[in-house]
Amino acid sequence: MPDLTVLVEKVGPAVVNIRTVEKIQARRNPVYEMDENFQEYLFRFFGVPRPDSSQAQPQQKEQIRRGLGSGFIITPNGYVLTNHHVIDNADEVFVRLTDNREFKAKVIGSDKRTDVALLKIDGDALPYLKTGKSANIKAGEWVLAIGSPFALENTVTAGIVSAKARDTGDYLPLIQTDVAVNPGNSGGPLINMAGEAIGINSQIYSRSGGYMGISFAIPIDEALRVTEQLKKNGKVTRGQIGIQVGEITDETATALNLPNKQGVLVVRVEGGSAAEKAGLEAGDIILKFNDQTIDKISELPRLVGDTSPGTTVRLSVWRKGKTISLPVTVSTMNAETRAAGSSGKDNGKGMDMSSRVLGLTVADLDADQKKHYGIKQGVLVTVSENPAAASGIRKGDIILRINNTDVASRSDFQRLVSKVDRKKVVVLLRLRNNMISYVTVWPVGSK
């Protein structure tokens, strides 16, 4: 077991306690807001004192809420890193050092998506932590945390890195450790054996509210990237192209002859977005972003988000059995995305080949329906039975494509179904609740 005493003595003074204050105006006495007749009624029947009209209405009192967290100094002139959730909604932030000096801090900026906040205190020659490279860490290496769990200041805990890129964050892959982290540790440093900060302790996995052997830290490489924008602009600006994405299953990738079983599915393209202007379509599979292969669904949003708005990138896209290249100019990320439901009319008639082979009965869509759904082709599912029902297809879904061929009409759908190889899985491109996904269906008699 490593001896951490020298290391703790070296880095401990740079770890700080963070106290926040939120001021809330107390409500005025409601009696002062009432009609005089009603005031008289309350006095006579309930003994509520009449307000003295000769005196001014009492001043509102302030209630003060206090929060506690941790942080660490990263420069000798007083820049401090912590979590966004530690200082969120605070009216005042105070930083206390291990020598009991306390400073009122200025919030330079904070970023909710990465849970990173940057503070500044006035001071010179302050103790500070050097930052390492979180990209260089390895599972199994020793790390320690210093913070204020349950307001117990300067508490030291130690453990190892359990995994270096756990996909639990929105825009960041987090460092997983078995270091004991509890409420109050948030914002404190994760430190390697060289005495360098390699992460910001941020989250725990727990069913009880307390530590259960799994904790997470924000990689310092990503935190510093965010910090630079906070220093410069007070906020973080991210890119977007205006799509929502989903995963590609191995079965779907095989059925579509997708090379290397990689990429992410475009399930929706927002109207007027950069993606729509570039010609990206729902049902496309994005294989690469500027020559960087997309292997996991979490990778694309991070790559797009890290791209400066106005930058033109090139997407490698798999569409209908072919790879195409699309240039897309990244725009500025919006705060909210728009969602919409779906509805449709049942105008299907009778049994057909698609019902016998896939268990589906479909109907044509009229012009108004296509406009409502924002599509150019497709058919409406009016009846879904096995095997389609067993694969999750249901009444009201819209089928846009069979394997790699667009479906233009009900008769077109029947023709395509009649030609499928009943020994192979059929891939349907489905629209449901304004979201697109691939669904695999094994024809009747195939298994």
FENGI-V398662 format. One record per residue. RES is the residue in three letters. SS is DSSP state (H for helix, E for strand, C for the rest). PHI is phi in degrees with one decimal (none if undefined). Layout:
# FENGI-V398662
RES & SS & PHI
RES & SS & PHI
This chain:
# FENGI-V398662
MET & C & none
PRO & C & -72.8
ASP & C & -89.3
LEU & C & -98.5
THR & H & -62.4
VAL & H & -64.9
LEU & H & -63.4
VAL & H & -64.2
GLU & H & -62.3
LYS & H & -73.0
VAL & H & -96.7
GLY & H & -54.3
PRO & H & -62.3
ALA & H & -85.4
VAL & E & -90.5
VAL & E & -121.5
ASN & E & -97.3
ILE & E & -115.5
ARG & E & -117.4
THR & E & -116.9
VAL & E & -128.8
GLU & E & -121.4
LYS & E & -97.7
ILE & E & -125.4
GLN & E & -70.2
ALA & C & -69.7
ARG & C & -70.6
ARG & C & -69.1
ASN & C & -60.7
PRO & H & -63.3
VAL & H & -62.1
TYR & H & -68.8
GLU & H & -94.6
MET & C & -90.3
ASP & C & -62.8
GLU & H & -60.4
ASN & H & -63.0
PHE & H & -72.5
GLN & H & -60.6
GLU & H & -64.0
TYR & H & -62.6
LEU & H & -64.4
PHE & H & -67.0
ARG & H & -70.7
PHE & H & -99.3
PHE & H & -125.8
GLY & C & 73.8
VAL & C & -75.3
PRO & C & -59.0
ARG & C & -72.4
PRO & C & -69.0
ASP & C & -80.3
SER & C & -66.7
SER & C & -79.8
GLN & C & -108.6
ALA & C & -69.3
GLN & C & -61.1
PRO & C & -55.7
GLN & C & -68.5
GLN & C & -72.4
LYS & C & -92.1
GLU & E & -100.0
GLN & E & -94.6
ILE & E & -116.9
ARG & E & -104.3
ARG & E & -116.8
GLY & E & -124.7
LEU & E & -126.7
GLY & E & -159.6
SER & E & -128.1
GLY & E & -167.6
PHE & E & -153.1
ILE & E & -81.6
ILE & C & -113.8
THR & C & -140.7
PRO & C & -66.3
ASN & C & -95.9
GLY & C & 104.0
TYR & E & -79.8
VAL & E & -125.8
LEU & E & -99.9
THR & E & -156.0
ASN & C & -91.8
HIS & H & -58.5
HIS & H & -70.7
VAL & H & -72.8
ILE & H & -109.8
ASP & C & -60.4
ASN & C & 68.2
ALA & C & -78.8
ASP & C & -87.9
GLU & E & -139.6
VAL & E & -128.8
PHE & E & -121.0
VAL & E & -116.0
ARG & E & -116.6
LEU & C & -88.0
THR & C & -67.5
ASP & C & -89.8
ASN & C & 74.5
ARG & C & -69.7
GLU & E & -124.0
PHE & E & -124.8
LYS & E & -82.5
ALA & E & -98.6
LYS & E & -99.8
VAL & E & -82.2
ILE & E & -70.1
GLY & E & 172.3
SER & E & -147.6
ASP & E & -131.0
LYS & C & -66.0
ARG & C & -64.2
THR & C & -100.5
ASP & C & 62.5
VAL & E & -115.7
ALA & E & -132.8
LEU & E & -119.6
LEU & E & -114.9
LYS & E & -138.4
ILE & C & -117.2
ASP & C & -85.2
GLY & C & -176.6
ASP & C & -129.9
ALA & C & 53.3
LEU & C & -77.3
PRO & C & -64.5
TYR & C & -144.5
LEU & C & -98.5
LYS & E & -73.9
THR & E & -104.5
GLY & C & -98.6
LYS & C & -116.7
SER & H & -66.5
ALA & H & -65.7
ASN & H & -94.0
ILE & C & -71.1
LYS & C & -131.8
ALA & C & -60.7
GLY & C & 102.6
GLU & C & -80.0
TRP & E & -74.3
VAL & E & -142.1
LEU & E & -138.2
ALA & E & -125.2
ILE & E & -127.9
GLY & E & -172.7
SER & C & -126.4
PRO & H & -64.1
PHE & H & 52.8
ALA & H & 67.4
LEU & C & -88.9
GLU & C & -65.5
ASN & C & 57.1
THR & E & -84.8
VAL & E & -109.2
THR & E & -131.2
ALA & E & -138.8
GLY & E & -178.0
ILE & E & -128.9
VAL & E & -74.1
SER & E & -89.8
ALA & E & -157.9
LYS & E & -99.0
ALA & E & -149.1
ARG & E & -87.3
ASP & C & -82.5
THR & C & -116.8
GLY & C & -92.7
ASP & C & -69.6
TYR & C & -116.7
LEU & C & -134.1
PRO & C & -77.6
LEU & E & -95.8
ILE & E & -84.9
GLN & E & -99.1
THR & E & -135.6
ASP & C & -109.6
VAL & C & -71.1
ALA & C & -65.7
VAL & C & -129.3
ASN & C & -136.1
PRO & C & -51.6
GLY & C & 107.7
ASN & C & -75.1
SER & C & -54.0
GLY & C & 93.3
GLY & C & -78.2
PRO & E & -85.4
LEU & E & -100.6
ILE & E & -120.6
ASN & E & -89.0
MET & C & -71.5
ALA & C & -90.1
GLY & C & 78.1
GLU & E & -105.9
ALA & E & -76.2
ILE & E & -113.6
GLY & E & -170.4
ILE & E & -115.3
ASN & E & -62.4
SER & E & -133.2
GLN & E & -140.9
ILE & E & -133.2
TYR & C & -98.0
SER & C & -153.8
ARG & C & -102.6
SER & C & -113.7
GLY & C & 98.0
GLY & C & -114.7
TYR & C & -64.2
MET & C & -129.4
GLY & C & 97.9
ILE & C & -131.6
SER & E & -135.4
PHE & E & -131.0
ALA & E & -131.0
ILE & E & -76.6
PRO & E & -57.8
ILE & H & -65.7
ASP & H & -59.0
GLU & H & -71.6
ALA & H & -62.5
LEU & H & -69.3
ARG & H & -64.2
VAL & H & -66.3
THR & H & -59.0
GLU & H & -61.1
GLN & H & -69.5
LEU & H & -64.1
LYS & H & -62.5
LYS & H & -80.1
ASN & H & -120.9
GLY & C & 79.0
LYS & C & -155.6
VAL & C & -110.6
THR & C & -104.2
ARG & C & -120.3
GLY & E & -92.0
GLN & E & -150.9
ILE & C & -120.7
GLY & C & 86.8
ILE & E & -134.6
GLN & E & -117.1
VAL & E & -124.5
GLY & E & -137.3
GLU & C & -85.4
ILE & C & -107.6
THR & C & -78.5
ASP & H & -60.1
GLU & H & -64.9
THR & H & -65.6
ALA & H & -60.0
THR & H & -66.1
ALA & H & -65.0
LEU & C & -90.3
ASN & C & 57.0
LEU & C & -71.5
PRO & H & -67.3
ASN & H & 64.4
LYS & H & 50.8
GLN & C & -117.7
GLY & C & 100.6
VAL & E & -129.7
LEU & E & -86.0
VAL & E & -81.8
VAL & E & -95.0
ARG & E & -157.8
VAL & E & -116.7
GLU & C & -74.4
GLY & C & -61.9
GLY & C & 77.8
SER & C & -80.0
ALA & H & -61.1
ALA & H & -65.2
GLU & H & -65.0
LYS & H & -64.0
ALA & H & -83.7
GLY & C & 94.5
LEU & C & -69.7
GLU & C & -125.5
ALA & C & -61.2
GLY & C & 101.5
ASP & C & -67.0
ILE & E & -118.6
ILE & E & -84.8
LEU & E & -94.6
LYS & E & -141.1
PHE & E & -122.1
ASN & C & 50.8
ASP & C & 70.9
GLN & E & -94.8
THR & E & -65.8
ILE & C & -99.0
ASP & C & -102.0
LYS & C & -128.0
ILE & H & -61.8
SER & H & -74.9
GLU & H & -74.0
LEU & H & -64.4
PRO & H & -57.3
ARG & H & -70.6
LEU & H & -65.3
VAL & H & -66.4
GLY & H & -61.8
ASP & C & -82.3
THR & C & -89.8
SER & C & -65.0
PRO & C & -54.3
GLY & C & 96.7
THR & C & -79.5
THR & E & -95.4
VAL & E & -116.5
ARG & E & -117.8
LEU & E & -103.6
SER & E & -95.2
VAL & E & -124.6
TRP & E & -96.2
ARG & E & -139.8
LYS & C & 52.9
GLY & C & 85.4
LYS & E & -132.8
THR & E & -98.7
ILE & E & -124.0
SER & E & -117.2
LEU & E & -126.4
PRO & E & -81.5
VAL & E & -129.9
THR & E & -93.5
VAL & C & -68.4
SER & E & -107.5
THR & E & -81.6
MET & C & -64.8
ASN & C & -85.4
ALA & C & -71.7
GLU & C & -127.8
THR & C & -116.3
ARG & C & -93.2
ALA & C & -121.9
ALA & C & -148.1
GLY & C & -90.3
SER & C & -141.4
SER & C & -153.3
GLY & C & -169.0
LYS & C & -100.7
ASP & C & -97.7
ASN & C & -122.6
GLY & C & -76.8
LYS & C & -137.4
GLY & C & 70.8
MET & C & -87.7
ASP & C & -147.5
MET & H & -60.2
SER & H & -63.6
SER & H & -68.2
ARG & H & -74.4
VAL & H & -88.0
LEU & H & -113.2
GLY & C & 82.2
LEU & E & -117.2
THR & E & -116.7
VAL & E & -126.7
ALA & E & -134.4
ASP & E & -69.5
LEU & C & -102.4
ASP & C & -85.3
ALA & H & -62.6
ASP & H & -65.5
GLN & H & -65.2
LYS & H & -61.9
LYS & H & -65.2
HIS & H & -61.1
TYR & H & -84.8
GLY & C & 72.0
ILE & C & -126.8
LYS & C & -104.7
GLN & C & -150.9
GLY & C & 134.1
VAL & E & -132.6
LEU & E & -94.5
VAL & E & -77.5
THR & E & -104.4
VAL & E & -140.6
SER & E & -130.1
GLU & C & -125.8
ASN & C & -63.0
PRO & C & -87.2
ALA & C & -62.4
ALA & H & -62.1
ALA & H & -66.3
SER & H & -89.3
GLY & C & 101.9
ILE & C & -74.9
ARG & C & -139.9
LYS & C & -57.9
GLY & C & 99.3
ASP & C & -68.1
ILE & E & -118.0
ILE & E & -97.0
LEU & E & -99.3
ARG & E & -154.7
ILE & E & -113.1
ASN & C & 52.0
ASN & C & -111.5
THR & E & -118.1
ASP & E & -65.9
VAL & C & -105.1
ALA & C & -91.6
SER & C & -159.2
ARG & H & -62.0
SER & H & -67.3
ASP & H & -65.0
PHE & H & -61.1
GLN & H & -62.1
ARG & H & -63.0
LEU & H & -67.1
VAL & H & -65.5
SER & H & -65.4
LYS & C & -100.6
VAL & C & -69.4
ASP & C & -79.1
ARG & C & -72.5
LYS & C & -95.0
LYS & C & -122.6
VAL & E & -68.5
VAL & E & -103.8
VAL & E & -106.1
LEU & E & -108.8
LEU & E & -92.6
ARG & E & -112.8
LEU & E & -110.8
ARG & E & -145.4
ASN & C & 51.4
ASN & C & 68.0
MET & E & -123.6
ILE & E & -108.4
SER & E & -150.7
TYR & E & -91.7
VAL & E & -128.0
THR & E & -99.1
VAL & E & -132.5
TRP & E & -88.3
PRO & C & -58.6
VAL & C & -56.9
GLY & C & 84.5
SER & C & -80.9
LYS & C & -118.0
